[in-house]
Amino acid sequence: MSAPSTNTPAAAAAAAGAAAAPKEETMLDRLNDSSRAFLRAYSQRLLDVADGPAPFGLLSAPDHESQPRLPQLLLVAKCQTLDSLREAHALGQVNFGENYIPELCNKALLLPKTIQWHYIGILQSNKIRHLLQSVPNLAGIQTVTSERQAQTISRVMGELKASGVRAPGDRLRLFVQINTSGEDTKSGLDAASVDTAPATSETDQTHPDFAVMRLIRQIQALDHVAFEGLMTIGSTEESYADSGYNSDFARLHALRERICTTTGLHQGIIGLSMGMSADFEQAIRQGSTCVRIGSAIFGGRNMEAVQQIALQAEEFRKQQASSS
């Protein structure tokens, strides 16, 4: 029996439809160019050296919704070895996050200065000067919660510029941390419920968004910093829920919507840093512009590495002091 003809109108239409069918979009496609390139390279490395799966090659497709920018990957360096971090940087990853100031200072001393560091841990005003002086390639701080902190950061940045430690045009990028879960263990300004109506004025001190809007305007008025967006850490319960919806992320997204409505600020200048290893896919679906991922890429924490890095940094500082 002869094979059925492929030259019929129906066959031609089917072939044309197949050719025009859009490629299914993955989470990898939603990341920015530099993050995407790094993850492709890192995934390929895993496939080359072991039988382990490529962690970001076959992720579920996100909901299609309007976003002001593609999400950036912030690779969390907490409790990781210098070799792992160097390898990631060599594969093209530039932006790294760190939760602890001592670890950040040590790693910044020993790793390439082409890395852009972002501090994502609890911020104490009395540690700001040490942090900025010790990490000249610090690009941002994501955990600002007060005007005092922002003013201190801007003042120290100005002094470092004057002394030549920082370039004249540098502005440290600041996120305001929001406590969307309402947990006492979390830092950040309070977030109202999703269905809260926008304030009619920025000066309405009775509105639950007033403190956030005021801090944003205070940061925007400073000379040596730039307001980058809002940051949150979702609750463990929400992060591991299988509901396909994270109420903590929804609160942050809704807060941005209200702020834009009240202030006239464009969504594109208010980033949303939300999503970590356990929940970054859902965060991207709900509008994240920055995901902070560590263990999903590196695996578990290496506490011995922290001690080893501290010893190496101490030895390096001794050598610097003896040669000066």
N, C-alpha and C positions, 0 to 999 in steps of 0.2 A: 504494500500500500504506500502511495506517495505521501510525503509530508505535507501538512496543510500549508497553503500559501501564506506568506508574510506580507504580500503586497496588497491585501484588501484594505479598504478604508478603515475598517474596525481595527485591524492590526496596526495600521499607521497611527491612528489616534491613540491607541494604547501605548505605543512606543513613544509618542510625543509626550503623553502624560507622564510616563515613567521618567523621561529625560528632564521634565520640568519640575518633578517632585522635589520640594525643598529638603535639604539635608537636615536631619534632626539635630537640634542645637544641644550641646552639652554644657555642663558647668564650666568646662575648660574654655569653651568659646566665649563665655561671658566675662572672663578675666581680661585685664589689660594686656597689651602686647608683651611687655617685659615679663610679667608673671606667667603668661601662657608659654613663652619660650622656655623659661626655666623649668616649668613643670613637665613640659614635653621631654626636655633633656634629662631631667631627673627620673622620669618614668622609664625612659629608654635605658638609663643606667641600671635601674633595678632589674629590668628584663635581661640586660647583658650579663650581670654578675650573679644572678640567682634565679630561682623559679618563682620569686615573689611577684605578685600582680602589680601592674602599673596603677598607682593609687588614684589618678585623676583622668584616666582615659575613657572610662565607661560609666560616667555618672548620669543620673536621670536628668531629663530635660527640664528646665525651669519654666515657670509660668511666664508668659510674655507680657511684660508690663513696662511702662515708660520709666527709665532711670536717667538721672542726670549725667552719669558717667559709668564706665566699666569698672567693676571692682578691682581693687589693688590687693595683691597678696602681701601681707606682712608676715614674714617667716619668724616664728617665735623661737628665740635662741636659748630660752631658759633651760638650764641643766643639760646642755648639749656640748659635745666635744668641739675643740677648735678645728679638728680635721673635718668634721661634718659641716661646720659652718664655712670653712674655706672651700670645700667642695661645692657647696650650694652656691657660693658667690662666684666661683669659677664657671659654673654652669649658667651664670647670667642673673642670678637673684641679687638685687641691690638693697632692698628694704628689709631690715631685720628689727624685730621687737624684743625688748627685754623687760622683765618685771622687777628686777632688783638692781638698785643703784650700784652696789659693790661689784656684782657680776658684770653689769654693763661697763663700768669703768675698766675692769680687768680685760674684758674681751676687746673693747675699743683700743686698748693699748697694744694688744698682741695681734690683732687682725688687720687686714688691709684698710687703709683710710678711704678707699673708694666705696666702702659700705656706708649706707645711710641708716643711722640708728634712730629708733623711735622708742621712747620710754612709755611703758604701758602699765606700770605698777602704781601703788599708792604714792602720792606726791606729798612730801613734807617740805614746808617753806624753808626750813633751816638747812635742807640738803640741796637746794636748787643751785647755789653757787658752785658747790663741789661737783655736781653733775655736769653743769655747762662748761666748767673749766677743764674737767677731766675728759670730756668727750667732744672735741671740736667738730666732729662730723655727726653730731646729734642733729637730726632733721626735724624732729617733732616730739611733742608730749601729748599723750591722749587722755590724761587723767586730771585735767584742771577742774577745780571745783569752787574757786573763789577769786575775787578781784585781787586780793593780796598776792596770791600765787602768780597771777598773770602779770601784775605790776613788777614783782620781783624778777620774774623771767625776763621781762622786757628791759629792766634796768641793768641786769647782769649782761644781757646780750649787748647792750649799748657799750658797756665797759670793755667787753671782749673785742668788739669791733674797734674801739679806740686804741686798744693795745696791739691790734694786728692779729689776734687769735682767730677772729671770725672775719669773713669778707664783708666789705662795707654794705653790700646789698642784701646780706643774709636776713631772713626773717624766720624765726622758729615757728613751725606750724602747730597750732594748738587745737585740740578737741576739748569740748566741755563734756565731762563725764556725767551721765544720767543714771540714776538708780531706778530702772524700770520695773524691777521685781519687788521693790519695797522691803527687801531683806536688810536687817540691821547689820549684817556682815558685809554688805556692799557699800562702797563709797558712791558719792554722786548726788546731784540735785534731784529733787523729786520729779516724777513724771505723772501727769494726770491721766485719767482713763481715756480710752480711745474716743469715746463719744463726747468728750468735752468740747464745748463751742469755743472758737477762737476769741481771744480778747479783742475788744473794740478799739483798744489803744495800748501802746507800749507802756504807758504810764499808769495803767490800771493795776495798782498794787494789790488788789484783792484777787486778781486772777492767778490761778496756780502756775501759769507759765511766766509770770513776771520776773522771777529770779533768774530764769534761764535767759530771757530776752535781755535783761539788764547786763548780765555777764557777757553775753555776745557783743553788745554795744561797747562795753568797757574794753574788751579785747581789741575790737576794731579801731578804737581810738588810740591804742598804744603804737609806738614807733617801730619796735624791733621784733614784733611778732605778727602772725597772721591767723585769723580765725579760719579753721579748716572744717569744723563740723561737730557732730554729736557722737558720743561713744557710749556703749553700754555693754555689760556682761550679763547675759541671760541667766536665769535661775537654772539649777541642775535639773529640776523637775521639767521645766519647759524644754531644756536642751535635749533631753532624752525621750521626750514624748513622741509618740508615733502618730500624732494627729494631723500632720501636714500643715500646722499653723502654730506659730510661736507668739504668744500674747505680749511678751516682753519686747520683741522686735516690732510688733504692731504698735505698741505705745510710742516707741522711738520714732517710727515713721509718721505716726499721727502728730507727734509733737513738732516735727519739722514742717508738716503741712500747716499747722496752726500758726507757727512762727512766720512762715512765708506769707500767710494771709494777713496777719496783723502788721508785720513790718515792711512788707513789700520786697523783702529779699528773695532772690531767685533760688529755686531748689538746687540749681547747679553749683552754688557756692557753699551749700551746707551738706557736707558728706555725712554718711552714716557708717561708723565703724562698729560693726556687730557681726558676730559669728566666729566661732572657734572650731577646733577639730571635730567636736561632737555635733555641731549644729550649723556649720558654715553653708551647707547646701540650702537649708531652709532660710538662712539669713539672706542669701543671694536672691532667692525667690521673693523675699519680702523687701528688697530694695537696698541691700548693703552695698556700700561703695568701697569697703575695706574689710577683708577677712583676716583674722589673726590665727594662723595655723602653725602648730608645732608638732605634736605627737602623731598626727595623721601622716606626716611626712617623715619625721625622724624616728618615730617609735617612742618608747618610754624614756623617762628622764634618767640621766646618768649623774648621780650625786657625787661619785668619785671624780668626775670631770670637773665639778665645781671646785673641789679642793686642789686638784692638779693645776687648774688655770690660775687660782689664787697664788699658788707657790711660784708658778712661772712669772706671773705679773710682779710679784715681790722681788724676785731675782732680777727681772728686767729693770725695775726702778732702782735697785742697788747699783746696777751697772751704769745706768744713766747718771746717778749721783756721783759715782766715783770718777766718771770721765768728764764731768763738768768742772 
